[in-house]
Amino acid sequence: MKYTVYEGSRKGGRPGNEDRVGYAYTNATLAMVLADGMGGHSRGDLAADILVREVLRMFRDQARPDLPNCQEFLLDAIYAAHAAINEYALQQRMKDPPRTTCVVCIVQGGKAWWAHVGDSRLYHFGADRLLRRTLDHSAVQQLVDNGLIAEDEINLHPDRNKLLNGLGGYILPNIELSQGVDLGEGDVLLMCSDGFWSYLKSDEMLSTLRQLDV
C-alpha cells in the first residue's frame, strides 16, 4: 500500500486554534484522526487533544499489523475518547466537560473506513470527481436533507454552527460509520474542519488537488 500523508493546521482569525490532527501506521494499516474543539464550551482544544491521543493510542495497541475489524475499532476508539474527555473533566473538576467534533479514517487492504461526529468532514475524491463525503450532524444539514435549503447555502446560513452531535458531555455521541470503500490509484481522502470546508467548494478542492501534489 503506497500513500502520501500531509497534515496542517492554521489558527486563522481566531484567538486560538482548537483543531488537532494526527496519524499512525503499521506496514499494513493507516489511521488518520482530525478533531475540532467545539466553540461555546470551555477548552475545546483539550477535548480535541484527548481524542486524537486516545484514538492513536488504541490503534498502536491493537494494530498487529492490521486491525481485525475496522468498524468495530472506530466505534470503540471514539467511545473511549468520549469517556476519556469526561474523565479528565471530572478529575479537573471542570464545571462543563469540553467538547469536540471528529472524523477518523482507517485505510487497510485497499479499502477505507471512516467515522465522524459533528461537522468535521471527510471527502473522497477520485480522478475527476467527488465520490462521496460525510454529512454534517448539524441544524443546517437537516434543512438540506428536508429540502428547505440548497447544499450551497450551508456555508452562509446563520445557523451553520449549531451542531446536534459531539464528543464530551453526558450524552453518548451518535457515531456515523461508513462501509468499507474501495480505493483506486490516485484517490484522495481529505479530512478537514469547518474552518477549511466553509471557505471552499468541493470542485475547488478537487481542481487544486489535481493541479498540485499533496
N, C-alpha and C positions, 0 to 999 in steps of 0.2 A: 504494500500500500504506500503510494507516494503522495505527499501532500505538502503544502506550504501554509504556515500559520502566521498571521500578523495580528497583533493586538495594540490598541492605542486608546487613550482617554484624554480628554481636554476639559478644563474647568468651564470654559465659555464665559458667559456674562454673569455667572452666579458667584456668590462669595466663597463657596466651597464645592468640591467635587464629590458626589456621593455614589458615583459609578465605580464598579470594580469588575475586573476581568481576570481570567486565569485559564491555564490548560495544563494537562499532564498526559503522558502517553507511555505505552509499552511498545514492544515491536509488533503488536497485533491490534492495538486499540488506542483511540484518541478520545480524550474527554475535554470539552470546552465549556466554560461557565461565564455568564455575564449576569451581574446584579446591579440594580439601580435603587438606592435608598429612597424611600418614599417621602416626599416633602409633606409638611404638615404634621410630621411625627418627629420626636426627638432622636437625633443621632442615627439617621438612616444609613450613614456611612458605616457604622458599626454593624448593623444588620447585614449590609452587603458584604462586609469583610468576613463575617462569621459564615455566611452562606458559601462564599467561594472557598474558604478554607475547609469547611466541613465536607463539601461535595468532593473536593480533590483528595482530602484525606481518605475518605471511604473508597474512592477509586483506586488509590495506591494500595490500600489494604486488600481489595477484592480482585483486581485485575491480575490474572495468573496464567498467561499474559492477557487472556481475553476475559470478558465477562460472560457468565453462563446465561444470563437473561438481562438484556439491556433495559427493557421497560421496567422490570422489577427493580433494577438498580436505580433508575431515575426516580421512581416513586420513593424508595427507601431513603435515598440520599437527600431529597428535597424535604421530606417529612423530618428527617433527622436534623437538618439545618434549621427548620422551623422550631423544633424543640430546643435546639442549642441557643437560638436567639432568645427565647423565653426564659431559659435557664440563666443566661447572662443577665437579663433584666432583673430577674429575681435576686440573684447574688449581689448585684449592684444597687438593689433597692430603688430601681428606676420607677417613676410614677406611671409611665406608659412604655410598654415594650417598643423598641424600634422596629421598623418595618421595611421591607424591600420587595421589589419585583425580581423575577429571574427568568432566564432561559438557559437550559443545559442541553448539550448535544453530545452524543456518543457516536463515533464512527468506527465500524468494525466489519470486516469481511465484505467490503464493498458496499455496505449499507450505512444509513444514518438513522438514528432515533433521537427524538428530542422531546423535551417537556418544557412548559412555560407556565408562569403565574404572573398575571398583571399585564402590563403593556410593553414589556421588553420583548423584542421580536427576533425571529429567525426568518431569513429569506433564503430560498433555494433557487439559484439561478442556473439555467442550462446555457447552452452555447449562444442562443439568440433570444431567450425569453425568460420571464419569471415563471418558474414551475409551480411554486407554492410558497405560502408564508403563513405564519401563525396569526390568529385573530385575537385582538386585544380583549382582555376582561375589563371592559370599561363601559361607561354610560353611552358614549358616542358610538361604540361598536354595536351596541344593542339597537341604537337608532338606525344604523346602516342595515343590520340584519332584519329589522322590521320595515325596511323600505321608506323610512321617513327622511333620511338624508342620503346623499350620494357618497361613495367612498372618498372622493377627492375633497369632501367638505370636512373630513375628520381633523385635519391639521389646523384649521382656523376656527373650529367650533369652540364657543366659550366654556363648554363642559368637558373638553377633551382630557383634562387632568383628573376627572372623577373616576377613580378605579373601584371595581367591585370585588377585587381579589388581591391578596398579598400575603407574604410570609411575615410572621411575628404577630403577637396578639393571641387572643384566646379562642379564636375560631380557626379550625383547620383550613388550610388553603385548598382550593379546588385546583388540582394539578391536571393540566390538559396534556395528554400524551399523543404523540404521532405513532403511526405504524412504521415498520421498517421500510425505508425508502431506498431504492437502488440509486447509486451514484454513478454518473457517467464521467468519462475522461474530460477534464476541464471544468466540471461543475464547481460552483462556488456556494459555500454556506456563509451567509453574512448574519452575524448576531449583533444586535445594537439596542440601545436605549432610545427613549423618545427624544432625547436631546440630539440624536442623529436623524432618525427617520422622519421627524416632524418638519425637517427642512429640505428633504429630498424625496422626489417621486421615484418609484421603483425603476422606471425606464431611465432616469438619470443615473441611478446606481449601476444599472446594467451597462450603460454606454461607457461609464468611467472604468468599470471593472474590465471591460473588453479592450479599452484603449491602453490601459496600463497594467503592469503586473501587480500582484498583491502587495 
